[in-house]
Amino acid sequence: MKAVYTRVSTEEQAKNGFSLQDQLRQCRTKAGSENVKEYIDDGISGEFLDRPALTRLRQDVKDGLISCIICLDPDRLSRKLMNQLIITDEFDKRGVELIFVNGEYSKTPEGNLFYSMRGAIAEFEKSKINERMSRGRKEKARQGKVLRDFQIYGYSYNKDTEQFVINEAEAAIVRLIFDLFTQPNQLVQGLNGIANYLTDKSVPTKRGAEIWHRQVVRQMIMNRAYIGEFYQNRWNTEGMLGNKHRPEDEKVNMRARNKDEWILIPCIPLIDLGQFDHAQKMLSESRRRWAQKSKHEYLLSGLLRCSDCGNTMTGRVTNNWSKKVAEYTDIKNTAGAKNKGCGRRVKASDIEFQLWEQVANWLNQPEEIAAVLKEQKSSAFEEAEITRIEKDIEKTKQSRKKLIKLFARSEENFGEEDIRQELKELTMKEEMLKSNLEELKETSNSSQSSEFNKNVLQELQEALEYYLSKSNELTFEDKKHLIRNVVREIRIFEDKIEIFTF
């Protein structure tokens, strides 16, 4: 059976006037018949190999259904020389004749050379188009213009002036979010509380959705546009355009560029700088400040972390010989958890007693906690942990590369599903390690701030006065509050614990 493959991208339609119908007409004429099977990729760039129609065509060729393929030009198959040669080689191996409307390429050394040269030229043209567009966008940004509507809540985009203007209705919600988060109130607690509050009040999101999510609120609180700083050219999205045609484990992630490449676009601030900075400080403490409340309360909620798998350890009640026992564990049962945990458990009463004894000792002898702060400032533990995680990330990357090579060499798709599954697991592991690394670097930076330590000592002195004033009448909430004035994190090892203070 004869097949016709056509492709056009939106960019080419607009600039060069390519038409799918024109391609089909010319290909049918070349085939000398109207009885052909059509494979059409509409609005998809030739930069990517994974295209719906092309994938079906390759599979049909592999199944022996196609004997001849007619295409307008080699760059319709691909805009990348390597991909073009891969496709051509697949067709040649199965004896499929490949015919182009614009030019004939004989299977001779000269013909192969000319074919490769055409592919290289097509790839060069695509790269030049991308480079010109990128350079034009950067220059426009340097002139202080906003490139497009970035959908920032609180602002609208004026196409005429190419600037952000305040959306008063949304700006009021932005100010409300910051007020709810930074000022004590009886309405909400934490990010989840704000998200639920806005949902209950039927406040629409920027895209008109009815439900607010915690992460959306968090991103808004972190957005520096609200203090008049909007950055363009911050994110490198190269290669992401083809993500919708890639399997989950092969999608290209967005990457941050170096800060010196960012282009600042001033905009009208909605939030006072002091309130914004205060919100960032509270945000860094929000996990500890608003540890989720449950039926059973735990003294160390949000502070424990397993030293092996890196998961936080949460409290739960288990049955031990018909007796209910409270414990902390790193096991995650929530749907979609990237890391299920290694199964480490510790008895709640033992670790809570041990930790409180240490904190009480520090409160009675504040010079000891000062010494600990000074010692931890120069502690090599976090540096060693950062190095270890970085090595694990590199090992994971190498393992993925080996699997990809194995997958590429497997002509008969031997063990394809197993390889895909392992690739997916390695990708999830890499993402988890990167998240742990970022968190560790942030805590390392904050723990090394002398000004921060000075503030902690001042807060500790206030906590000490409060502690001494109540003597032995401390409640569960008092202890919980005092611990969080001193302890930043507790790492649980097999035979010991590590306490990290502020």
TILUM-410664 format. One line per 4 residues: number of its first residue (from 0); their letters; for each residue x, y, z of C-alpha. Coordinates in steps of 0.001 Angstrom, whole numbers, plus 500000, padded with zeros to 6 digits. Layout:
NUM) a) X Y Z  ...
END
This chain:
0) mkav) 500000 500000 500000  501185 503529 499218  501238 506172 501944  501436 509945 501928
4) ytrv) 502993 511844 504839  502370 515579 505250  503218 517969 508026  502885 521673 508652
8) stee) 503590 523758 511749  501632 526854 512696  504742 528961 512245  505259 527744 508662
12) qakn) 501579 528184 507784  501706 531799 508879  505071 532735 507375  505579 530584 504301
16) gfsl) 502023 529758 503229  502476 525999 503348  499171 524212 503086  498290 520649 504009
20) qdql) 495851 520414 501128  498523 521604 498695  500982 519024 500057  498379 516272 499766
24) rqcr) 497522 517268 496203  501164 517230 495082  501884 513949 496860  498833 512255 495306
28) tkag) 499933 513484 491868  503398 512049 492485  501853 508746 493597  499768 508633 490437
32) senv) 496752 507508 492418  494097 508821 494763  494041 505486 496582  496686 506230 499198
36) keyi) 496719 506144 502996  497208 509597 504484  499260 510445 507570  498850 514093 508547
40) ddgi) 500547 516022 511391  498791 519387 511588  500464 522224 513509  503380 520152 514870
44) sgef) 506983 521291 514589  509417 519130 512630  511929 519588 515433  510464 516607 517310
48) ldrp) 510471 512955 516365  507426 512004 518406  504459 513102 516282  501117 511243 516264
52) altr) 500814 510640 512505  504521 509908 512023  504430 507428 514907  501479 505609 513287
56) lrqd) 503298 505564 509948  506445 504087 511490  504396 501421 513232  502532 500524 510017
60) vkdg) 505850 500259 508190  507118 497987 510920  503989 495839 510582  504578 495510 506839
64) lisc) 501453 497439 505773  503261 500105 503734  505404 499552 500635  505923 503134 499418
68) iicl) 505879 506562 501095  505505 509871 499260  506507 513110 500979  506834 516682 499701
72) dpdr) 510373 517280 500982  512859 515702 503445  512268 518486 505972  508621 517353 506234
76) lsrk) 509942 514160 507862  512102 516065 510304  513883 519349 510842  516754 517547 512570
80) lmnq) 519290 515653 510486  519792 512868 513038  516041 512186 513300  515698 512371 509534
84) liit) 518400 509718 509086  516830 507507 511788  513463 507550 510008  515029 506932 506579
88) defd) 517089 504031 507945  513950 502451 509475  512172 502585 506102  515207 501259 504195
92) krgv) 515607 498259 506505  512059 497168 505736  512358 497697 501993  509989 500671 501877
96) elif) 510533 503069 498980  510748 506720 500026  509842 509242 497298  510025 513042 497535
100) vnge) 508053 515418 495329  510836 518023 495387  513860 516043 494255  514939 512449 493753
104) yskt) 517709 510929 495866  519418 507822 494503  520885 505186 496807  524459 506066 495841
108) pegn) 527247 507698 497878  526589 510979 496059  522835 510697 496544  523206 509936 500263
112) lfys) 525588 512885 500642  523167 515287 498974  520265 513938 501066  522270 514495 504264
116) mrga) 523224 517982 503132  519562 518891 502591  518768 517621 506088  521644 519620 507609
120) iaef) 520444 522759 505814  516884 522243 507108  518196 521858 510669  520354 524977 510235
124) eksk) 517344 526964 508997  515262 525884 511985  518045 526842 514396  518430 530233 512768
128) iner) 514685 530873 512985  514716 529997 516697  517814 532102 517319  516349 535173 515571
132) msrg) 513063 534867 517460  514875 534446 520776  517126 537446 520109  514117 539542 519131
136) rkek) 512230 538622 522311  515242 539491 524487  515697 542870 522825  512012 543638 523256
140) arqg) 512264 542717 526955  515333 544929 527407  513230 547814 526108  510931 547255 529096
144) kvlr) 508102 545584 527216  506179 542562 528519  506326 539868 525823  502915 538326 526416
148) dfqi) 500148 537901 528967  501820 535853 531713  498524 535487 533603  499708 536992 536893
152) ygys) 496885 537269 539402  496339 540917 540332  497376 542260 536949  495889 542489 533464
156) ynkd) 497895 542724 530241  497549 545782 528023  498347 544684 524453  498669 548256 523208
160) teqf) 501301 549390 525714  502652 545844 526261  502639 546429 530022  500932 545057 533121
164) vine) 498140 547162 534609  496523 546628 537987  493345 544569 538034  491706 546172 541072
168) aeaa) 489364 543261 541869  492217 540735 541801  494651 543120 543527  492285 543264 546509
172) ivrl) 492453 539451 546759  496269 539531 546563  496394 541963 549489  493900 539812 551383
176) ifdl) 496067 536712 550888  499149 538480 552280  497158 539898 555202  495664 536499 556069
180) ftqp) 499088 534883 555909  501120 537464 557828  498643 538784 560402  497148 536743 563264
184) nqlv) 493462 536153 562630  490595 533815 563420  489675 533181 559774  492378 530880 558493
188) qgln) 495638 529144 559353  498382 528591 556802  498329 528060 553050  495659 525364 553087
192) gian) 493432 527585 555196  493749 530471 552737  493063 528196 549748  489950 526753 551431
196) yltd) 488782 530220 552480  488974 531573 548915  487232 528461 547578  484449 528764 550136
200) ksvp) 483980 532448 549273  483632 531520 545550  486579 533687 544526  487598 532622 540988
204) tkrg) 491232 531889 540146  493022 533686 537325  491802 531045 534865  488272 531124 536239
208) aeiw) 488467 527885 538234  486345 527541 541358  488878 525684 543505  492072 527190 544916
212) hrqv) 495030 524946 545683  497658 525350 548350  500478 525477 545810  498824 528358 543925
216) vrqm) 498660 530408 547127  502273 529554 547906  503463 530658 544457  501571 533932 544801
220) imnr) 503195 534682 548162  506615 534013 546622  505972 536110 543487  508216 539202 543495
224) ayig) 506038 540877 540883  503884 542010 543812  506737 544237 545030  507337 545605 541522
228) efyq) 509919 543078 540261  508888 541021 537249  511617 539060 535471  511646 537905 531861
232) nrwn) 514138 535474 530313  514243 533717 533690  513258 530240 532521  514787 528097 529785
236) tegm) 511927 526219 528112  513951 524834 525196  512612 521450 524090  509398 521651 526146
240) lgnk) 507246 522295 523083  507264 518585 522253  506347 517398 525770  502735 516684 524801
244) hrpe) 504021 514036 522376  506533 512470 524800  505984 509772 527444  505951 511017 531036
248) dekv) 509495 509906 531836  510964 511677 528778  509385 515102 529203  511775 518071 529239
252) nmra) 511656 520090 532464  511777 523867 532640  515164 525091 533893  516111 528368 535560
256) rnkd) 518747 530449 533781  521622 532124 535615  520402 535180 537484  522600 537525 535433
260) ewil) 520538 536547 532350  517221 537611 533902  515691 540816 532528  513934 542988 535112
264) ipci) 510662 544621 534064  509438 547086 536719  505705 546940 537430  503345 548647 539864
268) plid) 503768 547021 543309  500749 545678 545171  502448 544694 548439  504750 546602 550799
272) lgqf) 508335 545266 550811  508321 544808 554594  505181 542670 554501  506566 540654 551578
276) dhaq) 509837 539892 553412  507903 538945 556536  505759 536586 554447  508889 534885 553062
280) kmls) 510202 534291 556568  506860 532868 557665  506710 530737 554539  510011 529090 555408
284) esrr) 508525 528195 558791  505022 527274 557581  505619 523514 557635  506516 523708 561306
288) rwaq) 504087 526512 562132  500991 524848 560675  501735 521147 561094  498519 519337 560139
292) kskh) 496170 518782 563047  494754 515305 563518  492831 513265 566031  496069 512545 567926
296) eyll) 498521 515397 568537  502256 514835 568381  504886 516966 570073  507363 516810 567172
300) sgll) 505021 517107 564178  506853 518474 561140  510321 518250 562687  511453 514640 562178
304) rcsd) 513166 513392 559003  514538 509947 558128  518302 510117 557502  518181 507330 554878
308) cgnt) 515291 508079 552509  514901 511794 553337  511138 511559 554016  509592 513547 556831
312) mtgr) 508321 511330 559661  504713 511812 560707  502851 510600 563766  500371 507732 563745
316) vtnn) 498840 505207 566141  499429 501471 565592  498265 498306 567313  500942 496390 569194
320) wskk) 499534 493186 570724  496088 494815 571030  497637 497876 572630  497587 501226 570810
324) vaey) 501059 502770 570522  501924 506197 569077  504908 506298 566740  506568 508388 564024
328) tdik) 507187 506827 560614  508518 507863 557196  505955 505715 555331  503786 507755 552943
332) ntag) 500379 506304 552040  499079 509314 550124  498227 508873 546445  500983 510062 544141
336) aknk) 503708 510107 546823  507036 510135 544970  508864 508381 547790  506950 505791 549809
340) gcgr) 509650 505745 552510  512038 503078 553743  509853 501991 556673  511750 503560 559566
344) rvka) 509694 503881 562753  510397 505321 566179  508273 505166 569339  506728 508598 569974
348) sdie) 507107 508595 573759  510835 507722 573590  511876 510359 571050  509637 513052 572570
352) fqlw) 511073 512439 576069  514640 512494 574741  514110 515685 572763  512289 517528 575546
356) eqva) 515022 516672 578034  517585 518203 575686  515541 521345 575042  514791 521793 578740
360) nwln) 518517 521527 579460  519234 524207 576845  516532 526464 578282  518021 526146 581758
364) qpee) 521515 526795 580376  521139 529140 577370  524912 529384 576950  524823 525770 575745
368) iaav) 522375 526472 572927  524528 529470 571967  527513 527131 571722  525463 524681 569657
372) lkeq) 524432 527466 567271  528060 528483 566850  529150 524899 566322  526400 524171 563794
376) kssa) 527284 527317 561890  530542 525657 560891  529196 522094 560938  530304 519967 557991
380) feea) 527283 517663 558217  525077 519632 555844  527965 520120 553400  528646 516383 553430
384) eitr) 524953 515663 552946  524827 518055 549975  527824 516297 548429  526240 512883 548974
388) iekd) 522948 513893 547348  524767 515467 544398  526633 512195 543849  523371 510235 544030
392) iekt) 521839 512564 541427  524803 511983 539101  524582 508190 539584  520868 508302 538778
396) kqsr) 521543 510309 535610  524168 507766 534490  521763 504889 535131  519119 506607 532993
400) kkli) 521615 507109 530169  522554 503414 530219  518909 502375 530090  518221 504746 527198
404) klfa) 521159 503245 525257  519865 499754 525989  516421 500791 524804  517870 502283 521592
408) rsee) 519811 499076 520774  516781 496839 521264  515491 496498 517688  512816 494026 518657
412) nfge) 511692 496127 521645  512831 493401 524014  511769 494287 527560  510497 497665 526403
416) edir) 507840 498038 529129  510315 497054 531876  512818 499598 530592  510139 502323 530423
420) qelk) 509037 501558 533992  512595 501650 535319  513239 504911 533474  510141 506385 535086
424) eltm) 511282 505266 538555  514766 506700 538012  513264 510009 536868  511062 510176 539979
428) keem) 514087 509369 542164  516109 512127 540499  513312 514656 541064  513065 513645 544736
432) lksn) 516842 513982 545202  516849 517398 543554  514003 518525 545818  515900 517284 548901
436) leel) 519063 519018 547688  517280 522333 547166  515666 522143 550594  518979 521256 552240
440) kets) 520760 524149 550548  518042 526567 551700  518228 525371 555312  522038 525416 555154
444) nssq) 522027 529039 553993  519557 530101 556660  521439 528276 559434  524679 530051 558443
448) ssef) 523216 533545 558782  524745 535271 561814  521924 537844 561898  519400 535012 561904
452) nknv) 521202 533292 564793  521207 536584 566688  517443 536835 566315  517022 533222 567403
456) lqel) 519018 533854 570567  516813 536838 571345  513649 534749 570807  515195 531992 572899
460) qeal) 515788 534425 575750  512107 535402 575610  511136 531723 575580  513388 531121 578595
464) eyyl) 511700 533901 580588  508302 532445 579696  509461 528936 580660  510816 530042 584047
468) sksn) 507675 532040 584793  505443 528959 584403  507842 526580 586161  506344 523064 586126
472) eltf) 502943 524117 584777  503861 523773 581120  501101 522406 578899  501494 520303 575756
476) edkk) 501117 523455 573614  503739 525282 575733  506270 522515 575117  505431 522403 571436
480) hlir) 505932 526161 571137  509243 526137 573029  510664 523275 570977  509898 525148 567771
484) nvvr) 511733 528199 569073  514894 526118 569286  514771 523111 566953  514725 523379 563156
488) eiri) 514929 519661 562281  515670 516269 563824  517376 513600 561703  516608 510034 562771
492) fedk) 519391 507476 562226  519405 503754 563024  521187 504218 566350  521186 507969 567030
496) ieif) 519489 511305 566347  520885 514623 565090  519242 517830 566329  519524 520928 564133
500) tf) 518791 524243 565793  518213 527604 564185
END
